[in-house]
Amino acid sequence: MNKKTVKRAALATAVVLAFGAAAAYLYLDTTSGIRRTGKERCADVIPAGANTADGEAICATLDALVDAWARGDAEAYGRLFTEDGTYTTYVGSHYEGRADITEGHRALFEDFVKGTKLAASYLDLRFLGKDAAVLTGRGDDYTGDKPGLADLSKVQTYTLVRDTDGAWRIAAFHNTQRRNVMERFSFLYSPATAPKAEK
């Protein structure tokens, strides 16, 4: 074989591999929808038998969080966290304490997320005794039209506690970016890794 033929064969192979990779990615992306999108209203995940007033107070805290974000009000946003609360973003930034959370969001509201709103769905609320609860859900920030529940790209965990003044505040927040293609690939490769709700 001459050099020209080898180059053509290598180029053809590269094109076929690139096309195959793109097709595989497209397949994984288009088949990676979630089944359990959550509830649009927080009140819909208050567990049966739980103290309804506490469940509603927790939901009011989350509603106030969404409202403070929409107004770009870092002070109001920060007040919804305990004094020693923690906040971990989907990019891995970890804020410690209400003041740190407030100042970090003041900068975000003036720049990266200026003018955005929050969309949320709620998956589960569990009480860990009478003064602590864990709320899990999905969420995203957006401008323009509100995204549908199936389009929310982050999975979020809120740990809430009844603070010293009796108000429910967020003691810890963790935000994880959903990697839908990687998730779909892992479920295809190892079906047993899929959560029960996604089987």
C-alpha positions as CSV (number, residue, x, y, z in Angstrom):
1,M,0.0,0.0,0.0
2,N,1.2,3.4,-0.7
3,K,1.1,6.3,1.7
4,K,-1.8,8.0,0.0
5,T,-4.0,4.8,0.4
6,V,-3.0,4.5,4.1
7,K,-3.9,8.1,4.7
8,R,-7.3,7.7,3.0
9,A,-8.0,4.5,5.0
10,A,-7.1,6.2,8.2
11,L,-9.3,9.2,7.4
12,A,-12.2,6.9,6.5
13,T,-11.8,5.0,9.7
14,A,-11.7,8.2,11.7
15,V,-14.9,9.4,10.0
16,V,-16.7,6.1,10.6
17,L,-15.6,6.1,14.3
18,A,-16.6,9.7,14.8
19,F,-20.0,9.1,13.2
20,G,-20.5,6.0,15.3
21,A,-19.6,7.8,18.5
22,A,-21.9,10.7,17.6
23,A,-24.7,8.2,16.9
24,A,-24.1,6.4,20.2
25,Y,-24.2,9.6,22.1
26,L,-27.4,10.7,20.4
27,Y,-29.0,7.4,21.2
28,L,-28.0,7.6,24.8
29,D,-29.1,11.2,25.1
30,T,-32.5,10.6,23.5
31,T,-33.3,7.5,25.6
32,S,-32.1,9.0,28.9
33,G,-35.3,10.5,30.2
34,I,-36.2,10.0,33.9
35,R,-39.4,8.3,35.0
36,R,-39.6,9.8,38.5
37,T,-39.8,13.5,37.8
38,G,-41.2,14.4,41.2
39,K,-44.1,16.5,42.3
40,E,-44.5,20.1,41.4
41,R,-45.8,21.1,44.8
42,C,-43.7,20.4,47.9
43,A,-46.9,19.8,50.0
44,D,-47.5,16.7,47.8
45,V,-44.5,14.9,49.3
46,I,-45.4,15.5,53.0
47,P,-45.5,11.9,54.3
48,A,-48.7,10.5,55.7
49,G,-48.7,10.5,59.5
50,A,-46.2,13.4,59.6
51,N,-46.9,16.6,61.5
52,T,-48.6,18.6,58.7
53,A,-47.7,21.9,60.2
54,D,-44.0,21.0,60.2
55,G,-44.3,19.7,56.6
56,E,-46.0,23.0,55.5
57,A,-43.4,25.0,57.3
58,I,-40.6,23.2,55.5
59,C,-42.4,23.7,52.2
60,A,-42.7,27.4,53.1
61,T,-39.0,27.6,53.6
62,L,-38.4,26.2,50.1
63,D,-41.0,28.5,48.6
64,A,-39.2,31.5,50.3
65,L,-35.9,30.2,48.8
66,V,-37.3,30.2,45.3
67,D,-38.8,33.7,45.9
68,A,-35.6,35.2,47.2
69,W,-33.7,33.8,44.2
70,A,-36.2,35.3,41.8
71,R,-35.7,38.7,43.5
72,G,-31.9,38.3,43.6
73,D,-32.1,39.0,47.3
74,A,-29.0,37.5,48.8
75,E,-29.9,38.6,52.4
76,A,-33.3,36.9,52.3
77,Y,-31.8,33.8,50.6
78,G,-29.1,33.5,53.3
79,R,-31.6,33.9,56.2
80,L,-33.1,30.6,55.1
81,F,-30.0,28.8,56.2
82,T,-28.8,28.0,59.7
83,E,-25.9,30.2,61.0
84,D,-23.5,27.2,60.4
85,G,-25.3,25.9,57.3
86,T,-23.4,24.5,54.4
87,Y,-24.0,24.8,50.6
88,T,-22.4,22.6,48.0
89,T,-22.9,23.6,44.3
90,Y,-23.0,21.3,41.3
91,V,-19.6,22.6,40.3
92,G,-18.2,21.6,43.7
93,S,-18.0,25.0,45.4
94,H,-18.6,24.5,49.2
95,Y,-19.8,27.4,51.3
96,E,-19.7,27.2,55.0
97,G,-21.9,29.4,57.2
98,R,-24.8,31.8,56.5
99,A,-22.5,34.7,55.9
100,D,-20.5,32.7,53.3
101,I,-23.7,31.5,51.6
102,T,-25.1,35.0,51.5
103,E,-22.0,36.7,50.1
104,G,-21.5,34.0,47.5
105,H,-25.1,34.4,46.3
106,R,-24.8,38.2,46.4
107,A,-22.0,37.8,43.8
108,L,-24.0,35.2,41.8
109,F,-27.1,37.3,41.7
110,E,-25.1,40.2,40.3
111,D,-23.4,38.1,37.7
112,F,-23.8,34.5,36.6
113,V,-27.4,33.9,37.6
114,K,-28.7,37.5,37.4
115,G,-32.3,37.6,36.3
116,T,-32.8,33.9,36.6
117,K,-35.6,32.0,38.5
118,L,-35.6,28.6,40.1
119,A,-37.7,25.6,38.9
120,A,-38.1,22.7,41.3
121,S,-39.8,19.4,41.7
122,Y,-40.0,17.4,44.9
123,L,-39.2,13.7,45.3
124,D,-39.3,12.9,49.0
125,L,-39.6,14.4,52.4
126,R,-38.4,12.3,55.4
127,F,-38.5,13.4,59.0
128,L,-35.5,12.4,61.1
129,G,-37.1,13.0,64.5
130,K,-39.2,16.0,65.4
131,D,-36.6,18.7,64.6
132,A,-34.8,17.4,61.5
133,A,-35.9,16.5,58.0
134,V,-34.4,15.6,54.6
135,L,-36.0,16.8,51.4
136,T,-34.9,15.6,48.0
137,G,-35.9,17.0,44.7
138,R,-34.8,18.1,41.2
139,G,-34.2,21.7,40.2
140,D,-32.7,24.2,37.8
141,D,-32.3,27.9,37.3
142,Y,-33.8,29.3,34.1
143,T,-34.8,32.4,32.2
144,G,-37.7,32.6,29.8
145,D,-40.2,29.7,29.9
146,K,-40.2,27.5,33.0
147,P,-38.7,24.1,32.2
148,G,-40.8,20.9,32.5
149,L,-40.3,18.6,35.4
150,A,-38.5,16.0,33.2
151,D,-36.1,18.7,32.0
152,L,-34.7,19.7,35.4
153,S,-31.0,18.9,35.3
154,K,-30.0,18.8,38.9
155,V,-30.7,16.5,41.8
156,Q,-30.8,18.3,45.2
157,T,-30.8,17.4,48.8
158,Y,-31.8,19.7,51.6
159,T,-31.2,18.9,55.3
160,L,-33.5,21.1,57.3
161,V,-33.7,21.6,61.1
162,R,-35.9,23.4,63.5
163,D,-33.7,26.4,64.5
164,T,-33.5,27.9,68.0
165,D,-36.3,30.4,67.1
166,G,-38.6,27.5,66.0
167,A,-38.2,28.3,62.3
168,W,-37.3,25.5,59.8
169,R,-34.0,26.4,58.1
170,I,-31.6,24.6,55.8
171,A,-28.6,23.2,57.6
172,A,-27.1,21.6,54.5
173,F,-27.7,21.8,50.8
174,H,-26.1,19.6,48.1
175,N,-26.7,20.1,44.4
176,T,-25.6,17.5,41.8
177,Q,-25.7,18.0,38.1
178,R,-27.4,15.0,36.4
179,R,-25.2,13.5,33.6
180,N,-28.0,11.9,31.6
181,V,-25.8,10.2,29.0
182,M,-23.4,8.8,31.6
183,E,-26.4,7.7,33.7
184,R,-28.1,6.0,30.7
185,F,-24.8,4.3,29.7
186,S,-24.3,2.9,33.2
187,F,-27.9,1.6,33.3
188,L,-27.4,-0.2,30.0
189,Y,-24.0,-1.6,31.0
190,S,-25.1,-2.6,34.4
191,P,-28.9,-2.6,34.7
192,A,-28.8,-3.4,38.4
193,T,-27.3,0.1,39.1
194,A,-30.6,1.7,38.1
195,P,-32.7,3.0,41.0
196,K,-36.0,1.1,41.5
197,A,-38.0,4.2,40.3
198,E,-36.0,4.2,37.0
199,K,-36.4,0.5,36.1
